Amino acid sequence: MDKSREPTAFGVFKPVGHVVVSLPPDVSLDRVVADLEPLDVELTRYSASEMCEQIDRDLERAGFLANVGQELNLVKAHRELAEEGYNWLVVRARDRDQAADVAGIVDRHGAERAQYYGRLIIEELIQRGGSTKQRPESPHAGLDPETPSGLEKERALRPPQPPTRNR
């Protein structure tokens, strides 16, 4: 994917057919990329500052329809993690199975999120255990980060939890 021509929908970043991965600042992107090599995938790296810049551009150009769905809320959730120093990989996946393989690898490295962008839905591939009840999501309420406080920032501050991946 070419960073200068990022795919968008309604003015916000939407890389259909890709897995967007957020990785804590202490995780070596080089190690993650090396572990992804056997999958023969195309990927693009974003530093935390690059992701913040990209998000700022998204927020400036977001169209009205971006407010109808969850795209804009997702962008805002990504910004919170980027502000905490999270780095990003955007990995092209040829299908859902390969996206799941990508998620399995990045999960072992402590990825906070791995989201597969389909045409109509964005699927969270890494599920974290917990007893918090799913909160309703709406353009007004934002995304449910699945934290006790309901804030995405808490995901970055909490200790790692054992992975429980959907397949």
C-alpha positions as CSV (number, residue, x, y, z in Angstrom):
1,M,0.0,0.0,0.0
2,D,1.3,3.4,-0.9
3,K,1.1,5.9,2.0
4,S,0.7,8.8,-0.4
5,R,-2.5,7.2,-1.8
6,E,-4.2,5.7,1.2
7,P,-7.6,4.1,0.5
8,T,-10.5,6.0,2.0
9,A,-14.2,5.8,2.4
10,F,-16.2,9.0,3.1
11,G,-12.8,10.7,3.6
12,V,-11.4,8.4,6.3
13,F,-8.8,5.6,6.1
14,K,-10.4,2.3,5.1
15,P,-8.0,-0.2,3.6
16,V,-10.4,-2.9,2.4
17,G,-8.7,-6.3,2.2
18,H,-6.1,-5.4,4.9
19,V,-5.5,-6.1,8.5
20,V,-4.8,-3.0,10.6
21,V,-2.6,-3.9,13.5
22,S,-1.7,-1.8,16.6
23,L,1.4,-2.8,18.4
24,P,2.7,-1.5,21.8
25,P,5.7,0.8,21.7
26,D,8.0,-1.8,23.2
27,V,7.3,-4.4,20.5
28,S,9.9,-4.7,17.7
29,L,8.2,-4.1,14.4
30,D,11.2,-5.8,12.7
31,R,10.5,-9.1,14.6
32,V,6.8,-9.0,13.8
33,V,7.6,-8.3,10.1
34,A,10.1,-11.2,10.1
35,D,7.4,-13.6,11.6
36,L,5.0,-12.4,8.9
37,E,7.4,-13.2,6.0
38,P,6.3,-16.8,5.6
39,L,2.8,-15.6,4.7
40,D,4.2,-13.6,1.8
41,V,2.1,-10.5,2.5
42,E,2.5,-6.9,1.5
43,L,2.6,-4.6,4.5
44,T,3.1,-1.0,5.3
45,R,4.5,0.3,8.6
46,Y,3.3,3.4,10.4
47,S,5.0,4.9,13.4
48,A,2.9,6.4,16.1
49,S,3.6,9.9,14.8
50,E,2.8,8.9,11.2
51,M,-0.5,7.4,12.3
52,C,-1.4,10.6,14.2
53,E,-0.7,12.7,11.1
54,Q,-2.8,10.4,8.9
55,I,-5.6,10.5,11.4
56,D,-5.5,14.3,11.6
57,R,-5.9,14.4,7.8
58,D,-8.8,12.0,8.1
59,L,-10.5,14.1,10.6
60,E,-10.1,17.2,8.5
61,R,-11.5,15.6,5.3
62,A,-14.1,13.3,6.8
63,G,-17.4,13.5,5.0
64,F,-20.8,13.5,6.6
65,L,-21.4,9.8,5.9
66,A,-18.3,8.9,7.9
67,N,-20.3,10.0,10.9
68,V,-23.2,7.6,10.1
69,G,-21.2,4.4,10.6
70,Q,-18.3,3.5,12.9
71,E,-15.4,4.6,10.6
72,L,-14.9,7.9,12.3
73,N,-15.1,6.3,15.8
74,L,-12.5,3.8,14.7
75,V,-10.2,6.5,13.5
76,K,-10.6,8.2,16.9
77,A,-9.9,5.0,18.8
78,H,-6.7,4.5,16.7
79,R,-5.6,8.0,17.6
80,E,-5.8,7.3,21.3
81,L,-3.5,4.3,20.8
82,A,-1.2,6.2,18.5
83,E,-0.9,9.0,21.2
84,E,0.2,6.3,23.6
85,G,3.1,5.5,21.2
86,Y,1.5,2.4,19.5
87,N,3.0,1.6,16.1
88,W,1.1,0.1,13.2
89,L,1.2,-2.4,10.5
90,V,-1.3,-2.5,7.6
91,V,-1.1,-5.9,6.1
92,R,-2.8,-7.0,2.9
93,A,-4.6,-10.3,3.3
94,R,-5.9,-12.2,0.2
95,D,-8.8,-13.6,2.2
96,R,-10.3,-14.1,5.7
97,D,-8.2,-17.1,6.4
98,Q,-4.9,-15.3,5.7
99,A,-6.2,-12.4,7.8
100,A,-6.7,-14.8,10.7
101,D,-3.1,-16.1,10.2
102,V,-1.9,-12.5,10.4
103,A,-3.8,-12.0,13.6
104,G,-2.4,-15.2,15.1
105,I,1.1,-14.0,14.5
106,V,0.7,-10.4,15.7
107,D,-1.3,-11.6,18.7
108,R,1.7,-13.6,19.9
109,H,3.7,-10.3,19.7
110,G,1.2,-8.5,22.0
111,A,-0.8,-6.6,19.4
112,E,-3.6,-4.7,21.0
113,R,-5.8,-4.8,17.9
114,A,-5.9,-6.6,14.6
115,Q,-8.9,-5.4,12.5
116,Y,-9.8,-6.9,9.1
117,Y,-11.3,-4.4,6.8
118,G,-14.0,-5.9,4.7
119,R,-16.2,-4.0,2.2
120,L,-19.1,-3.7,4.6
121,I,-17.7,-4.6,8.1
122,I,-14.5,-4.2,10.0
123,E,-13.9,-7.3,12.1
124,E,-11.9,-7.4,15.3
125,L,-9.7,-10.5,15.0
126,I,-8.1,-10.4,18.4
127,Q,-10.6,-10.9,21.2
128,R,-9.6,-10.2,24.8
129,G,-11.3,-12.1,27.6
130,G,-13.2,-10.3,30.3
131,S,-16.5,-10.0,32.0
132,T,-17.4,-6.6,30.8
133,K,-20.7,-6.5,29.0
134,Q,-20.7,-5.2,25.4
135,R,-21.7,-1.6,25.3
136,P,-23.8,-0.3,22.5
137,E,-21.9,1.4,19.7
138,S,-23.1,4.3,17.8
139,P,-21.7,7.4,16.1
140,H,-22.5,9.4,19.2
141,A,-21.4,6.8,21.8
142,G,-18.2,5.8,19.9
143,L,-16.7,2.3,19.8
144,D,-16.9,-0.1,22.7
145,P,-13.3,-0.6,23.6
146,E,-14.3,-3.4,25.9
147,T,-12.8,-1.8,29.0
148,P,-14.4,-1.2,32.4
149,S,-14.2,2.6,31.9
150,G,-15.4,2.5,28.3
151,L,-12.3,4.4,27.2
152,E,-9.9,3.2,24.5
153,K,-7.0,4.8,26.4
154,E,-7.5,2.2,29.1
155,R,-6.6,-0.6,26.6
156,A,-3.1,0.9,26.3
157,L,-2.7,1.2,30.1
158,R,-3.9,-2.2,31.3
159,P,-1.6,-5.2,31.7
160,P,-1.6,-7.7,28.9
161,Q,-4.4,-10.3,28.9
162,P,-4.2,-13.8,27.6
163,P,-5.2,-13.9,23.9
164,T,-8.5,-15.6,22.9
165,R,-8.7,-15.3,19.1
166,N,-11.7,-15.8,16.9
167,R,-11.2,-18.2,14.0
